[in-house]
Amino acid sequence: QVQLVESGGGVVQPGGSLRLSCAATRNMFDIYSEAWYRQAPGRVRELVAAITPGDNINYADAVKGRLTISRDIAKNTLYLQMSALKPEDTAVYYCHYHYGPNVSWGQGTQVTVSS
C-alpha cells in the first residue's frame, strides 16, 4: 500500500498562509482522486478539497477562495495552499488518495490559527 507523508503544518496568525504537502512513496497510475480532509477537536472529519486526474476540483464552501489544492505528478506530491486563514481552520489536516480498490491516508499535520 502507498504511504503518504505530510508536512507543512504549524502555527499561524489569522490572515496568514501555510502550504501543506503530501508526498506519496511511489507512482500511482490508477488514481481516482486525491484530497485533503481536516478534523477539528470534537468534530467529524470533513472534506476540504479534492482533485481528480482530469483536474476536476471541488472545495468545501467554508474554504472556497482561500485554499487551493494542486498536485505535481512528477514529484508524486499533493499540495494545499492555505491563505487568509481563520481560527476556525484550526484542525489536523489529512491527505487522502483513492487508487484502484485502495485508499491511503497521511499521518495528519496540525494547523493552528491563533493570535
Secondary structure as GFF3:
##gff-version 3
##sequence-region A 1 115
A	DSSP	beta_strand	4	7	.	.	.	ID=ss1
A	DSSP	beta_strand	10	12	.	.	.	ID=ss2
A	DSSP	beta_strand	18	24	.	.	.	ID=ss3
A	DSSP	beta_strand	31	39	.	.	.	ID=ss4
A	DSSP	beta_strand	46	51	.	.	.	ID=ss5
A	DSSP	beta_strand	57	59	.	.	.	ID=ss6
A	DSSP	three_ten_helix	61	63	.	.	.	ID=ss7
A	DSSP	beta_strand	67	72	.	.	.	ID=ss8
A	DSSP	three_ten_helix	73	75	.	.	.	ID=ss9
A	DSSP	beta_strand	77	82	.	.	.	ID=ss10
A	DSSP	three_ten_helix	87	89	.	.	.	ID=ss11
A	DSSP	beta_strand	91	99	.	.	.	ID=ss12
A	DSSP	beta_strand	102	105	.	.	.	ID=ss13
A	DSSP	beta_strand	109	113	.	.	.	ID=ss14
###
